[in-house]
Amino acid sequence: MKSYTVHFKRYRNCINSTMEVKQGPQHIIVIGTSAGGLSALNELVTQLKADWDAAYFIVLHLSRKGISDFLVHQLQQYTSLPCQLGTDDQLIKKGHIYIAIPNFHLLIKQGRVKLGHGPTENRWRPSIDVLFRSAAAAYDSHVTGIILTGLLDDGTSGMWAIKRTGGTLIVQDPNEAEYPDMPLSVLNRMEADHCISLSEMGSVLDKIIHTKEFLSDPIPADILAEAEIAERMISGIDVVQPLGNNSVYTCPDCGGVLFNVKNGKIDRYRCHTGHTYSEKDLEVKQAENLEAALWVALRMMEERKNLIKKLEEQTRGRGFSRFANDYKEKYEELQFHIDKIKELLFITQKDDDT
């Protein structure tokens, strides 16, 4: 792997050992979910114990407007542990549950919560992957990642980072999950430590917290690099290029070159400004952009058709039949292309429904 910038070296030195900061809990539990996640989280938090030496962090992908305040009040009804929104630079406290707020990445540094303003990852900010990766970079084997019900493959890349740093992976049994995509994505790409039902997670966490043996292996440089990119909004081709190879795709958000980042069985795409996609999310975003472009084209062609129709009528009214017929041919040609665009829109919408 190519050498990283001095920023990444400084970042690695800052978190040389997870024991440099003595305050705060020994265990960091990060939880990611999306569709169906509200009820799953309600059940999970009822099993968390006040005497566990752990802190908990939750990212729920459900609404771009965010439901964080609602989630705090909702979860507080099911647990005696303090539930709160994550705020920048707050101390991480044992027995506290921290919930991501809208439009900010929830990040973890040694002993503190950080909020990130960087680009979306898998079309989301806050991002499950960004949280998980930052936890792995800061707390290595002290991290347990939990993926619950959800659509697409959010969280898979973050779970891989946790696995590579010696952490523990827990996945909700896809047969039980209301939406099994996210658990299945993890299971299809790596070996999870536990694939269990929600009702079993409390006992498994209890065992992990009381028996886990921590490792002290060096944290992979690419995990440190991506964690700092998210935290400090570092951008530039020279920053991203060491993480992967140029792909044939462009970023659907900014038009920049996408670099293909390979982690085990996981293919991701990251542009030099920071937008990041899994293969599935890239396909979804491309489809969204294609549909938007088709609607714009359809509107412009309808406007042009109406103008040409008006010009035909005016020209014919003045007795210039030959010129009017030219306008009529243009009108009919535009109508043909309009009908084809409508067919394409029908196909793309039908594909989205399947």
N, C-alpha and C positions, 0 to 999 in steps of 0.2 A: 504493500500500500504506500502511496506517495506520502511525503512528509506533510505535516499540517502547519498552519501558520503559528506564529508566536502566541496568538490569542489562545489557541487550543492548549499549548504547552503550559501557559500560565493557569488556565482553567484546570488542567489536570493536576498541577501542583497544589492548587487551592483545596482539592478534595482528595489528597493523597490517601487518607485513611478515614474510614467512617467513624473512627473513635476519637478524632480530633475534637469534636464538639461533644462534650459529656452530657450537656443538658438535653432534655427531651427523651422520647421513647426509643427503645432498642429496635422495635419493629415498625415498619411502614407498610400499611395495607392500602393499596390503590385499587379502585373499583371503577369499571367502565361498563356502560350499558346504554341502550337507546330504546327502540320500540319495545313496549312491555315492561320497561325498567322500573316504573313507579311501584307497581305491586311487588316486584322482585326485591327492590331495595327495602320496602316496608318489612318484608319477611326477614331479610338478612340482618337488618340492624337490631331486630329483637333478640338476636343471638349473641350480640357483642357484650362482653363482660367488662365491668368497671375496673377490675383488678388486673386486666391484661396490660402488659407493658407495650402498648401500641397506639399509634395515631392512624386515622382513616381519612382517605381522600377520594372524593367522588366526582366523576364527570358523567353527566347524563346528556346524551345527544337526543333531544326530542323536539326542540323548537329553537329556531334561530333568534327569536325574541327573548328566549330564556325563561325558565320558570324557577329560578334559583331560590327566590324568597319563599315561594310556595313550597318548594321541596324542603327547605329548612323547617318550616312549620309542620309539614306533613310527617317528616321523619321523626321530629321531636315527640310526636305522639306515640311513637313505637319504641323509644329508647330513653333511658335516663342519662345517657352520655350527652354532653353539650354539642349541639349542632350549630354550625355557623358558616357564613360565607367566607371563603378565603380572601384575605386582604394582603396587600403587598407588605413584605418584610415582617409579618407577625411571627412570633415564636411558635414552633410546633410543640404542642403540649400533649402529654399522655392522656389517652381516653377521650380526645376531642375528634369530632367529625367535621372535616372541612369540605365545603361544596363549591364547585366552580361557579363563577359569576358569568353573566352573558358577555360575549365579545372580548374576553380575556382568556389567554391560556393560563391554566393553573399549573404552576411549576414548584418543584421542591429543591431547595438547597440545604446544605448542612444546618439543621436546626431551625430553618426558617421557610416560610411560604413566600413565593414570588409570583407576581402576575406578569405575563408576557403579552406584548402587543404585536407580535410577529404575524406573518401571513397565516392563512388557514392551512390546516393539514387534513386531507380527505374531506375537504369542503367545510370543515368545522373549526370554529374558535369559540369556546375552548375545545381542545382535541384530547381524546383518550390517549392516543399514541404519544403526544407531547408530554402529558403528565407522567405516563409510565416510563418513558425514556429518561426524563429528568430524575425520577426516583431511582432508577437503576444507576445513573451516573453519580448520584450523591450518596446512596446507601447500599449499593451492591447487593450482597447476599442477605441483607436485612429486609429486603423488599418481598412482599407477597402480592402478586397481581391476580385480580379476580375479574373475569369476563362473564357478564350475565347476558340475558336475552337482548337481541338487537338485530338490525338489518345490515347487510353488506359485510365488510370485513374490518371495521374500525377496531382498533385495539390489538390487532395481530402483530403489527410491527413493534408496538410497545412491549408486548408479551415476549417477543423474541429478545429484546434488549434485556429484560429482566432475567430470562433464562441464561443468557450469555454471561451475566454478572453473578450467577449463583443464587438468584432468587427462586421463589416458589411460585408455580403456576396453578391456579384453580379455575376451572371452567365449569359453568353450569351445564348439566346434562342436556344436550340438544333435544332429547326426547321429551323433556319436561319444559324447556324454554318456549315461551309464547311465540317468539321469533328466533329460530335456531341459527340464523346466518352467522352471527358473530362467534358463538361457541364453535360452530363447525369449521369456520375459517381458521381458528387457532389449531384445532385438532387435526386438520388436514395438512398443516404446515410444520408442526412440531409435536413433540411428546409432552403433554401436560402432566404435572405431578398428580393432579386429582381432577377427574371428571365426575361430578357428583350432583346430587339434587340440592336445592336450596336448604332443605331441612337438615342436611348433613354438614353444612359449611361451618356452623358454630363449633362443633366438636373437632373438625379438622383444623380450624384456626387455633383452637385451644392447644392442640397437640403441637402445632408448628411453633407457637409462641413459647411453649414450655420446653421444647426439646430441640429446636433448630440449632444446628451447629454452623456458625458463621465461617465463611471463607475469607481469604485475604488476597485473592488473585488480583492482578492489575486490571483495571477497567479498560475494555477495548477503546482504542483511540477514536474510532468512528462514532461510538456512542457518546463520548465526551464532546466530540465536535458538533454533533447534531443537537445535543442538549444546550450547548452554548449558542448555537445559531438561533434556537427558539428563545432563549433568555435575553440575548443581547441584540437581537435583530440584525445579526451580521449577514451581509449579502455580498455577492460578487462571484464571478465565474471562478476566480482563483480559490475561493473558499469551498465551493461545491464540487469542483472538478475532482479533488482527491477522493470524494465519496463514491464516484461511479463514472460511467462512460457516457459520452454523447449518444442520445437516442435520435430516432427519426421524427420524434414528436415535438410539438411546441406546447407551451403552457396555455391551457384554455382560459386562464385568468389574465395573464399579462403578455402572452405571445413570445416569451423568452424560450430559449432552448431548454429542453428537459433532459436531465441526466438520469440514466438508469442506475439505481442503487440496488444491488443484490445482497440480500441477507438470507443465507440458507435457501429455502424454497420460496422466499418472499421477494417479489419484484416490486419496487417502488420507483416513482419518478419525482425528481426535485428540480425546480428551476433555480436560477441564480439569485432571484429575489426572495426565495424561500417557500413558495407554494409547493406543496407536496401531495402526491396522490398514490394510492395503491392502484393496481391495474384496473380493478373493478370500478373504483371511484373515478378514474380517468375516463373510462368508457361512459360512465353516467354523465360526467361533466361535458364530454364531447357531444353526447346526444342532446343535452340541454342547449348547448350553444348552436348546434345544427338546427334544432327546432326554432330557436329564436331568430336565426338568420333566415330561415325559410319564411317565417311570419313577416319579417321586415321586407323581404323580396316580394312577397304576396301583396303587401300593402302598397309598395311602390308601383308594382305592375298594375294593380287595380286603379290607382290614381292616373297612371299614364293611359290606360285603356279608356277611362272616362273622358280624359282630355282629348284623345284622338277621336272618340265618338262625337264629341262636341264640334271638333274641327271638320269632321266629315259632313255633319248636318249643315254647318255654316257654309261650307264650300259648295255643297249640292244646292243649297238655297240660292246661291249666287249664279247657278247655272253651269258651274265647272265640274261636269260629271266625271271627266277622266281623273282629275285630281282627287275628287271625292272617292272614287273607286280605289285609289291608292291608299287613302286613309282607311277605307273599309278593309282592305287586305291586312294592313298593319293591326287593325282592331281584332280581326279574326285570328291572326298569328299570336297576338298577346293573350287572347282568350284560351288558345290551345295550351300555351305555357302556364297560364294560371291554373287550368284544370290539372296539369301534370304536377304542379307544386302542391295543390290540394290533395292529390293522391299520395304524394310523399309525406305530407303532414299526417294523413290518415294512417299510413304505415308506421311512422315513427311513434305516434300515440298508441297504436295497437301494440307495438313492441314493448312500450313502457308499461302497459297493463298486464303483460304476461309474465 
